[in-house]
Amino acid sequence: MATPTTLPASFTAGQVLTAAQMNNLRGAFRVLQVVSATTATEVSSSVTSYVDTGLTATITPSFTTSKILVFANHLENYKTSGSTNNALNLKLLRDATTLVTTDSIGSTNSAQNLVFSTQIMWFDSPASTSALVYKTQFANATASASVKVQAFSVPSSIILMEISA
């Protein structure tokens, strides 16, 4: 796969590129494949340990140099009014590796029901050509009441894009 490091440092007007330079220019930073998945199964938790949201997708990179751009979108999360500190913690994983964690989403200073959405965008460098599973997990920040993902069966989605590098 072409890499931008093999391109000329600069171009001048009227310069004729070699065939190899043209191929490198065409191959740099292309979207090689896109994988997506959705789930609408409501999942509830009242504990502080992480559980699967049910949102998962698998991608097999073409090259070890490829990057994976991840978009995870949880449109309908719900926290009950059990506590002023009740909130949702959400994390993105690649296989068993935690890539990013967001804490206390939907936290308020009052005990109230709240519906909200959460998004995670992550640019990953897995250095692998094996099948990779990306998924989200969530937990209750305080275990004082319950939090839900895919509340009211509103679907969540994940998109994985392999980018050449």
N, C-alpha and C positions, 0 to 999 in steps of 0.2 A: 504494500500500500504506500502510496506517495505521502511524504511528510513535508510540511512547510519549510523545514530546515534545509531541504535540497533545492529550494527555489533561489533565484538570484537575489542578492541583497537589495538591488534596486533595478528599476526598468527605465529605459530612456525612450523618448518618442521615436517611432520608426524602427525600434529594435525587433529583429526577427528571432523568435524563440525556437530552440531546438525541439525535436519531437519529445525528448525526455522531459524538458521543462514544461511543455504543454501538458503531458500526462500528469506531472506533479501538481500543476496548477488545478487541473480538473479533480484530482483526488483529495486535496486538502480540505478538511472540515466539511465533509459531506455527511448527510444522513444516510446511513447504510441500511437500517431497518427500524421499524416501529412496532412495538407490542403494546396492547392495551387490555385492560380488564376492568370489570365493574362487579359490585355486589350491593344488594339491597337488603340483606339480612340484618335486622336490628340486633345489636349486641349490647348488653348492659353489664356494668361492673360497679360494685360497691367496696372493692378492695384496692389497696395501693400497689399490688403486684401487677405487672403488665400481662395483658391477654391479647390474643390476635383479634384484629378487627374483621377478619375475613377478606380483606383486600390484599390480593397477592397477584404477581405476574412474574413470568420466567422469560429470560432472554439469554441467548447464547451468542456472545460477541464473536465477530469474524476474525479479529486480530487482537493480540495482547496489548497493542497500543491504543485500541479504541477506548473512548470515553462513553459513559452512559448518563444521559440527561433524564432525570426522574421527575415527574409531576404527579403528586398524590393529592387528591381533592376529596375531602370529607365535607359534603354540603350540609348535612343535617346532624349536628351534635346537640345533645340535650343534657342539661344538668338540673337536678331537682333542687328544691328549696330547703334541703335539710340543714344547711350550714352556710354561714357567710364565707367560709374558706373552701367550700366545695368547688372543684374545678377539674378539668381534664388534662392529663399529661399524654402526649402523643409522640411516638418515635418511628423512624424509618430504619429498616434493617435490610442488609444484603446478606442472605443466608443467615448466619448467627451473629454477624457483625453489626453493631449499632452504628449508623452513619450520622444521625442527628436526632436530638430530643428537644421537644418544646414542652415547657412546663407551665402549669397554672393557666391554661387557656379557659376563658370564660369566668375567671375569678372576679367576684364583685364584693363590695363592702356590705352587702345585705343578703339575707336568705331569701332568694327568689328563684323561680324557674327561669331558665334561659335557654334559648335555641340560638346556635351560632355555627359558622362554618370554619374549617381550618384547611390550609393548604401547605404543602411542603414541596419545595423545588430544590433539587440537589444534583450537582455535577460530580459524578463518581469516576474514579480511575481504578477499575478492578484488576487490571493486568492479567486477564484470564480469557481463555477461549472455551471454558466449561460453562454449562448451564448455570445461570445465576438467578436466585429467587429473591425478588424484592417484595417486601410486605410492610404493613404498618401494624403497630400494637398500641394499645392505650391502657391507662390506669386512672383510677380516681386519685386525685391529689391528696385527699384527706381521709377517705373512707368514712365520712360522716353521713353520706347519703349516696345516691347513685348518679352515674353518668352513662350516657349512651352514645353510640355511633350508629349511623344509618337509621336514626330515629324516624319513626313513622314510615319505615321502609323506603326512605329516599336514598337512591343509590350513591355510592362513593365510587370514584374511578382512579385508576393509575395508568400513566403512559410512560413507557420506557423507550428512549431513542438512542440508538447506537450512532455515535459520531466518530468519523475517522479522524485520526490525529497523526 
